[in-house]
């Protein structure tokens, strides 16, 4: 099964899988940002702040506060830093 087939068969039907994938990739991306291998401008252009806020709200509804911290750290370090 290709990644595209997996997406259309499983992910598209269930937003929980999509949110799980986003949380994992955000943690990885934050690590890359802290190491200096990805630029702030690249992240801001690829991930809208509104999507992060939506993900944060979903995590709060699910009471998954550990993952909320990851999303909140991304917002603070990348979007709110000056």
C-alpha positions, 0 to 999 in steps of 0.5 A: 500500500502506498502512502497515498492509498493509506491516506485515502483509505484510513486517514481521510476518514478519521481525523484522529489519525491525521491529528496523531500524525501532525503531533508527531511531525510537530515534535520532530519539526521543533527538534529540527528548528532547535538544532537549526536545520529548518528556518522559522520562515519555512515553518510559518509558510508551511503551517498556518497558525490557525491549524495549530490553534485547531489542533490545540483545541482538539487536544484540549477536548481530548484531555491530552495535555502532554501533546498540548505542551508540544503544540504550545511550545511551537506556537511560542517559539516560532510564531510569537517570538520576536 
